[in-house]
Amino acid sequence: MTRTGFVAILFLVALPAAVLVPAPPAAAGEADCKAVIDAVIKQAVVPVHQKVTIESAQAPGRKIESEVIRIGDGLYMQMRGQWMKRPYDAAKAAADAQEAMRKSAHTCSLVRRESVDGQAADLYRVHTEGPEGVSDGELWISAASGLPLRQRTEMSAQGLPRSTHEVVFDYANVKAPIQ
């Protein structure tokens, strides 16, 4: 997967990108990987506001912060204080995530249940290895809705410094920031 593909799928669940999306379940951890897959696919079709923080090993301590809002067929991205609108196709996003699943080897494990902003959430660890790199991630999935609440992923993509991506997801009162 190219760096562009990495970023595109990253916005599906936001930054875990293709690297946090596990392959179709096989043996050990089958139910755990299915829970992660289901959350990623479910999120593709619901309005969501994502707050994203990226830190690269190339510039430790210097974080890049942005926001992503998805509503209907619109994807709004805020970078350096400016909002941009791009078209969003939920069916294509889900298909792209499924394609990414087929291209990498993954392991998933349920770690524990804990609270995220007052909501019960199941914490999953996901390890991914593929032609474009390696990632280790944690994904907190709401016990009530089955949607991701928080994500932390460390990635090593070919030719790029290791980076850490953190995403907080909010599904309440999601509104377009611009028209």
C-alpha positions as CSV (number, residue, x, y, z in Angstrom):
1,M,0.0,0.0,0.0
2,T,1.3,3.4,-0.8
3,R,1.7,6.2,1.7
4,T,-1.4,7.8,0.2
5,G,-3.4,4.5,0.7
6,F,-2.1,4.4,4.3
7,V,-3.5,7.9,5.0
8,A,-6.8,7.2,3.2
9,I,-7.6,4.2,5.2
10,L,-6.2,5.8,8.3
11,F,-9.2,8.2,8.0
12,L,-11.6,5.3,7.9
13,V,-10.8,4.5,11.5
14,A,-8.5,7.4,11.4
15,L,-5.0,6.6,11.5
16,P,-4.8,3.0,12.2
17,A,-5.2,3.0,8.9
18,A,-4.8,0.0,6.9
19,V,-2.3,-1.1,9.5
20,L,-4.8,-1.5,12.3
21,V,-7.4,-3.3,10.1
22,P,-6.9,-7.0,10.7
23,A,-7.1,-9.7,8.1
24,P,-10.1,-12.0,8.0
25,P,-10.0,-14.1,11.2
26,A,-8.3,-17.4,10.9
27,A,-7.2,-19.2,14.1
28,A,-6.2,-17.8,17.4
29,G,-7.8,-14.4,18.2
30,E,-10.5,-15.0,15.6
31,A,-13.3,-13.5,17.7
32,D,-11.0,-10.6,18.6
33,C,-10.1,-9.8,15.0
34,K,-13.7,-10.0,14.1
35,A,-14.7,-7.4,16.7
36,V,-12.0,-5.1,15.4
37,I,-13.1,-5.6,11.7
38,D,-16.7,-5.1,12.6
39,A,-15.9,-1.8,14.4
40,V,-13.9,-0.5,11.5
41,I,-16.6,-1.4,8.9
42,K,-19.4,0.0,11.1
43,Q,-17.6,3.3,11.5
44,A,-17.4,3.8,7.8
45,V,-21.1,4.6,7.6
46,V,-21.8,6.7,10.7
47,P,-21.1,10.4,11.2
48,V,-17.9,10.9,13.2
49,H,-15.6,13.6,14.5
50,Q,-12.0,12.5,14.9
51,K,-9.2,14.4,16.7
52,V,-5.9,13.2,15.4
53,T,-2.4,13.6,16.8
54,I,0.7,12.4,14.9
55,E,4.2,12.3,16.2
56,S,7.2,11.2,14.1
57,A,10.5,9.7,15.3
58,Q,12.1,12.2,13.0
59,A,10.7,15.1,15.0
60,P,10.1,13.9,18.6
61,G,8.1,16.2,20.8
62,R,6.7,18.0,17.7
63,K,3.1,16.8,17.3
64,I,0.9,17.4,14.3
65,E,-2.7,17.8,15.3
66,S,-5.7,17.7,13.0
67,E,-9.4,16.9,12.9
68,V,-11.5,14.9,10.5
69,I,-15.3,15.0,10.3
70,R,-17.3,12.6,8.2
71,I,-21.0,13.2,7.5
72,G,-22.9,11.5,4.7
73,D,-20.9,12.0,1.5
74,G,-18.5,14.6,2.9
75,L,-15.1,14.3,4.5
76,Y,-13.9,17.4,6.2
77,M,-10.2,17.7,7.1
78,Q,-8.7,20.4,9.3
79,M,-5.0,21.0,8.9
80,R,-3.2,24.0,10.3
81,G,-6.4,25.8,11.1
82,Q,-8.0,25.4,7.6
83,W,-10.9,23.1,6.8
84,M,-11.1,21.3,3.4
85,K,-14.1,19.3,2.1
86,R,-13.6,16.2,0.0
87,P,-16.1,13.7,-1.3
88,Y,-16.6,10.5,0.9
89,D,-18.0,7.2,-0.3
90,A,-18.8,4.9,2.7
91,A,-19.1,1.8,0.5
92,K,-15.7,2.5,-1.1
93,A,-14.1,3.2,2.3
94,A,-15.4,-0.2,3.6
95,A,-14.2,-2.0,0.4
96,D,-10.8,-0.3,0.7
97,A,-10.5,-1.5,4.3
98,Q,-11.4,-5.0,3.4
99,E,-8.8,-4.9,0.6
100,A,-6.2,-3.8,3.1
101,M,-7.2,-6.7,5.3
102,R,-6.3,-9.1,2.6
103,K,-2.8,-7.7,2.0
104,S,-1.3,-8.0,5.5
105,A,-0.9,-10.5,8.3
106,H,-2.5,-9.6,11.6
107,T,-3.0,-10.7,15.1
108,C,-5.6,-9.4,17.5
109,S,-6.1,-9.8,21.2
110,L,-8.7,-8.5,23.7
111,V,-6.7,-7.0,26.6
112,R,-9.4,-5.9,29.1
113,R,-12.6,-3.8,29.5
114,E,-12.0,-0.3,30.8
115,S,-13.7,3.1,30.8
116,V,-13.1,5.7,28.1
117,D,-14.7,9.0,28.8
118,G,-17.2,7.3,31.1
119,Q,-18.1,4.6,28.5
120,A,-17.3,0.9,29.0
121,A,-14.9,-0.1,26.2
122,D,-13.0,-3.2,25.2
123,L,-9.3,-2.6,24.6
124,Y,-7.8,-4.6,21.7
125,R,-4.2,-4.9,20.6
126,V,-3.5,-5.4,17.0
127,H,-0.2,-6.3,15.3
128,T,0.1,-6.0,11.6
129,E,2.8,-6.9,9.1
130,G,2.6,-6.2,5.4
131,P,4.5,-5.2,2.4
132,E,4.5,-1.6,3.3
133,G,5.5,-1.9,7.0
134,V,4.7,-2.9,10.5
135,S,2.3,-1.5,13.1
136,D,1.3,-2.1,16.6
137,G,-2.0,-0.6,17.8
138,E,-4.5,-0.4,20.6
139,L,-8.2,0.2,19.8
140,W,-10.8,0.9,22.4
141,I,-14.3,-0.2,21.1
142,S,-17.5,0.9,22.9
143,A,-19.2,-2.1,24.6
144,A,-22.6,-0.4,23.9
145,S,-22.3,0.8,20.3
146,G,-19.5,-1.4,18.9
147,L,-17.8,1.8,17.5
148,P,-14.1,2.8,18.1
149,L,-13.7,5.4,20.9
150,R,-9.9,5.8,20.9
151,Q,-7.0,4.5,19.0
152,R,-3.2,4.5,19.4
153,T,-1.0,3.1,16.6
154,E,2.8,3.0,16.1
155,M,3.8,2.5,12.5
156,S,7.0,1.8,10.6
157,A,6.4,2.2,6.9
158,Q,9.1,1.5,4.4
159,G,11.5,4.4,4.0
160,L,9.7,6.5,6.6
161,P,10.6,7.2,10.3
162,R,8.5,5.4,12.9
163,S,5.4,7.4,13.8
164,T,2.7,7.4,16.5
165,H,-0.9,8.2,15.7
166,E,-3.5,8.8,18.3
167,V,-7.2,9.3,17.5
168,V,-10.2,10.2,19.7
169,F,-13.6,9.5,18.1
170,D,-16.8,11.4,18.9
171,Y,-20.2,10.4,17.4
172,A,-22.5,12.9,19.2
173,N,-23.7,16.1,17.5
174,V,-21.4,15.7,14.6
175,K,-21.8,18.8,12.3
176,A,-20.1,20.0,9.1
177,P,-17.6,22.7,9.9
178,I,-18.0,24.4,6.5
179,Q,-20.3,24.1,3.6
